[in-house]
Amino acid sequence: MANQKNRERAPITDADILAYDNVPVPIAAQYIGWNANKLYYALQDHQVPFGFVAERESTARACGASWTYNISPGLLVAYKRGTLVTVPRGDLAAIIRDVMRSGQ
């Protein structure tokens, strides 16, 4: 019997992702070729354009917080395809400053 760790996982397709209402973090990470921990941290740091995280205080957790993750299937697929239009944070901040200075 083959060891399951040594078996390759079947690739996750766009259709697989689009079947979700909210893509689980491990599935999304596998789909884009990231480590799941990397994606958890990127979501917590607001570094990815295809999802968000909400933090809630929790007395049941040792760290005092509980996280809820939401990953949009459509935005995730667009991100992987390279068709998701984004504006880097620094550029966005500059645009906002320019608009505020001009009074528009």
C-alpha positions, 0 to 999 in steps of 0.5 A: 500500500502506497504511503498517502504522503507520497502520492500526488494530489489531484490538481484543483481546478477553477471549477472546483474553486468556483463550486465553493461559496467560501473557499477553505484556506487549505484548499485555496493555498493548494490551488495557488501553490502556497503553504496554508500557513503563509495564506493564513498570515497573508489574510491576517495582514490584509496582503491578498486581494481575494479574501479577508479575515475578521478577528474576534475576541475569544475567552476560549482561546489561549491567544484571546482571539478567534479568526474567521476567514473568507476567500472569494472563489471568483476573486481567487480564480481571477488572481491565479489567472492574473486577471484580478485588477489590483492597486498596490497599497502605496499607489493607492495611498498616493492617489488618495493624498493627491485627491485630498490635496486637490480638493476633489 
